[in-house]
Each structure stands twice: as C-alpha cells, then as structure tokens.
Amino acid sequence: MADEPVLVFASFEPKAGQEETVQKILQGMVGPTRQEPGNEIYDLYERKNGPDGKRSFHLFEKYKDTSALDFHRETEHYKNYRATITEHLGEPIGVVVLAAIDAA
C-alpha cells in the first residue's frame, strides 16, 4: 500500500583510496534528505573493518510511503549524488527496499 512506511538499506563499497570521497558525497546527502517531506530516517553508517579489511558505507533510510521515496529520487541532490558517486565505487550500489511485516 502507498501509505505504509518504506525502508531502504543502501551499501557502498569504495574503490581503494576513494573512501574519503565516498564518505563526503554521502554526508552531503544527509542534511537535504532529512529535510524532505516524508523522510523519517536517513542515517549514514560505516563499517571500518569488513572481512576484506576494507571500509564500506551504509545508509538506513525510512520514508513515510512509496510516494515519499519517489519524491526523494527526483530531488536535485539525489540526482547529483547518483551522477558522481559511481565512479568512486568498486562495485554497484547495493540497494534493498523493504516493506514491514511486523515492525514496531
């Protein structure tokens, strides 16, 4: 349903030497996204020592509904980030969109 919350987990694996650039790009998304109508959570996390010893970044996002997520994907800051971040990543962005079954 359109009126149910939508959760998004997005993971970013930087190329070697691009960790700081990826972090900066992602941090630039936090403020503007948190100001969007319909955004409830937009938190950035870092995994400092993954199994391969590399750093990775992870966004936990929650939107009021699918319309709020669609709005997010149409913003200028989203389009700019998508246009710039991929060249700094070693693999495609891992995105999982979830709908709650039993969540508090």
VMD Tcl script that draws the C-alpha trace (Angstrom):
set ca {
  {0.00 0.00 0.00}
  {1.14 3.52 -0.71}
  {0.52 4.67 2.86}
  {2.85 2.14 4.50}
  {6.42 3.08 5.51}
  {9.24 2.07 3.20}
  {12.71 1.15 4.46}
  {15.82 1.28 2.29}
  {19.25 -0.19 3.02}
  {21.95 1.04 0.64}
  {25.55 -0.18 0.74}
  {28.60 1.45 -0.86}
  {31.95 -0.25 -1.45}
  {34.55 2.42 -2.36}
  {37.47 1.77 -4.68}
  {40.81 1.71 -2.85}
  {41.79 5.27 -1.99}
  {38.28 6.63 -2.61}
  {36.91 6.10 0.91}
  {37.04 9.75 1.97}
  {35.44 10.91 -1.28}
  {32.58 8.43 -0.94}
  {32.04 9.44 2.69}
  {31.95 13.12 1.74}
  {29.43 12.55 -1.07}
  {27.17 10.51 1.22}
  {27.42 13.00 4.09}
  {26.34 15.69 1.64}
  {23.07 13.81 1.19}
  {22.17 13.60 4.88}
  {21.02 17.18 5.57}
  {18.98 17.74 2.42}
  {17.32 14.33 2.60}
  {16.34 14.74 6.25}
  {14.57 17.96 5.22}
  {12.42 16.22 2.62}
  {8.72 15.86 3.39}
  {8.07 12.19 4.05}
  {11.61 11.31 5.14}
  {11.62 9.85 8.65}
  {15.16 8.46 8.96}
  {18.30 8.99 6.91}
  {21.30 7.69 8.83}
  {24.79 7.00 7.50}
  {26.96 4.24 8.96}
  {30.48 3.00 8.31}
  {31.90 -0.49 8.51}
  {35.56 0.09 9.27}
  {36.94 -3.42 9.01}
  {34.94 -5.70 6.77}
  {36.01 -9.28 6.08}
  {38.45 -8.00 3.46}
  {39.72 -5.23 5.78}
  {38.09 -2.51 3.69}
  {35.79 0.31 4.75}
  {32.24 0.44 3.45}
  {29.33 2.81 3.99}
  {25.68 2.03 4.61}
  {22.56 4.16 4.58}
  {19.49 3.29 6.61}
  {16.51 5.20 5.26}
  {12.85 5.31 6.20}
  {10.17 7.08 4.22}
  {6.55 7.70 5.12}
  {5.42 5.84 2.00}
  {6.39 4.99 -1.57}
  {5.42 8.48 -2.72}
  {8.00 9.96 -0.32}
  {10.68 7.61 -1.69}
  {9.72 8.56 -5.25}
  {9.97 12.24 -4.29}
  {13.46 11.62 -2.86}
  {14.62 10.02 -6.10}
  {13.51 13.09 -8.07}
  {15.37 15.68 -5.98}
  {18.35 17.55 -7.37}
  {20.64 16.37 -4.54}
  {19.75 12.73 -5.25}
  {20.36 13.10 -8.98}
  {23.70 14.86 -8.36}
  {24.88 12.20 -5.92}
  {23.94 9.39 -8.32}
  {25.79 11.13 -11.15}
  {29.01 11.47 -9.14}
  {29.34 8.55 -6.73}
  {29.52 5.56 -9.08}
  {32.97 6.44 -10.43}
  {34.33 6.14 -6.87}
  {32.83 2.71 -6.17}
  {34.38 -0.68 -6.71}
  {31.01 -2.33 -7.28}
  {27.41 -1.25 -7.92}
  {25.43 0.28 -5.06}
  {23.64 -2.45 -3.14}
  {20.05 -1.30 -2.59}
  {17.37 -3.24 -0.75}
  {13.87 -1.76 -0.44}
  {11.82 -3.35 2.34}
  {8.20 -3.30 3.42}
  {7.46 -4.08 7.06}
  {5.75 -7.32 8.02}
  {5.89 -6.88 11.79}
  {7.77 -3.77 12.92}
  {7.37 -1.53 15.94}
}
mol new
graphics top color blue
foreach p $ca { graphics top sphere $p radius 0.5 }
foreach p [lrange $ca 0 end-1] q [lrange $ca 1 end] { graphics top cylinder $p $q radius 0.2 }
display resetview
